[in-house]
Amino acid sequence: MQAQQPLPVLYSFRRCPYAMRARLALRAAGQVCELREVVLRNKPDALLHASPKGTVPVLVLPDGPVLAESLDIMLWALRLHDPDRWLAAEAGGLAAQLALILATEQGFKPQLDRYKYPNRFGLDTGLLARKAGADWLQDLERCLQANAYLFGSRPALADWAIAPFVRQYAHTDQDWFHDQAWPGLKRWLGAFEQSRLFAACMEKYPAWTPGDAPLRFGLAAD
């Protein structure tokens, strides 16, 4: 009888937007892995051994390599299997998608952090950061008034990679976000939050401890 091949091991934290987008891509690609849910205030030694910086997500491949960046995990999974053609957007190539993702991480994400966690940055309020984030989102709104998604009429890599951060921004003050004149952005975010893929990736799991039975994750959503 042939021995079962070991699975990649994914260290994740349910609410982290970086871990969220990694789970989305793994599931969209149908890439099964062993999920280890992490409590960030009590990081397991196995995570720190795999990636000393101690952030999630981290994907440990069976043959030894460790992927410690969420976008690298997304690309690894989708290059193995991309049934919904996330890497091949309708309008714009992969380079354009990656450029928008990088710009979001460098331009929008720092403002999101200051808006959501002002005390961490020595700020009394996150309102200036909220305004800066809103200016960034206005560019997305213009794009989403012309198209259903960022690169055409169907979701692609950039949509799934950016939406978790916009969701976090929207949930920081939902009443304020609801009052903004962003019909395209709200429709796009609503489609993301109501998708079967998002629901499948947001199931709750207990924190992993050494010796737990492996928890399989990553079969494609129906």
QUIFEN-V152750 format. One record per residue. N is the residue number from 1. OMEGA is omega in degrees with one decimal (* if undefined). Layout:
# QUIFEN-V152750
n: <N	N>
omega: <OMEGA	OMEGA>
This chain:
# QUIFEN-V152750
n: <1	2	3	4	5	6	7	8	9	10	11	12	13	14	15	16	17	18	19	20	21	22	23	24	25	26	27	28	29	30	31	32	33	34	35	36	37	38	39	40	41	42	43	44	45	46	47	48	49	50	51	52	53	54	55	56	57	58	59	60	61	62	63	64	65	66	67	68	69	70	71	72	73	74	75	76	77	78	79	80	81	82	83	84	85	86	87	88	89	90	91	92	93	94	95	96	97	98	99	100	101	102	103	104	105	106	107	108	109	110	111	112	113	114	115	116	117	118	119	120	121	122	123	124	125	126	127	128	129	130	131	132	133	134	135	136	137	138	139	140	141	142	143	144	145	146	147	148	149	150	151	152	153	154	155	156	157	158	159	160	161	162	163	164	165	166	167	168	169	170	171	172	173	174	175	176	177	178	179	180	181	182	183	184	185	186	187	188	189	190	191	192	193	194	195	196	197	198	199	200	201	202	203	204	205	206	207	208	209	210	211	212	213	214	215	216	217	218	219	220	221	222>
omega: <-176.9	179.7	179.4	-179.3	177.9	-179.7	166.1	179.6	179.8	170.2	-171.4	171.9	-166.5	-171.5	-178.6	-178.3	176.7	178.1	179.8	-176.5	174.0	178.5	178.9	-177.6	179.0	-178.6	178.1	179.9	-176.9	-178.9	-178.6	176.6	172.2	-178.4	174.5	179.4	-172.9	167.3	-169.1	178.4	179.5	-172.8	-179.2	179.5	-178.8	176.2	-177.9	176.1	-180.0	-178.1	-174.1	179.6	169.5	176.2	175.4	4.3	171.2	177.5	178.8	-178.1	-175.1	-178.3	171.0	-178.3	179.3	175.2	-173.6	175.6	-174.0	-179.2	176.0	178.2	178.7	-176.6	178.3	-177.9	-174.8	176.2	171.7	-177.2	-176.1	-173.0	-179.1	173.4	175.2	-176.7	-177.5	-179.6	178.8	-175.8	-179.5	-178.9	-179.4	-179.7	178.7	177.3	-178.6	178.8	179.0	177.6	179.8	179.3	177.4	180.0	-176.4	-175.7	-175.9	-173.6	177.7	177.6	175.6	-179.4	-179.2	176.2	-175.3	-175.4	-175.1	-177.5	179.3	-176.4	178.8	-177.7	175.8	-177.5	177.7	-172.7	177.8	177.6	176.5	178.5	178.6	176.4	179.0	176.9	178.4	-178.6	177.9	175.9	176.3	179.0	179.2	178.2	-174.2	169.4	-179.0	-176.8	177.6	-179.3	-170.7	-178.5	175.7	-173.9	177.8	-178.6	178.5	-175.0	-175.8	179.7	-176.9	-179.3	-175.7	-174.6	179.3	179.3	176.4	176.6	179.7	176.5	-177.6	-176.1	178.6	173.4	-172.0	179.2	178.7	-179.6	-179.3	-176.9	-177.2	-178.4	-178.9	-175.9	-179.9	-179.1	-179.6	177.3	179.9	-180.0	177.9	177.9	177.4	-175.8	-178.1	-177.9	176.6	-178.9	178.7	179.7	-179.0	-177.4	-177.9	173.8	-178.7	178.7	176.7	177.4	180.0	170.1	-179.8	-178.5	177.3	173.9	-179.0	178.0	-176.7	-179.3	168.3	175.8	-175.2	175.3	178.1	*>
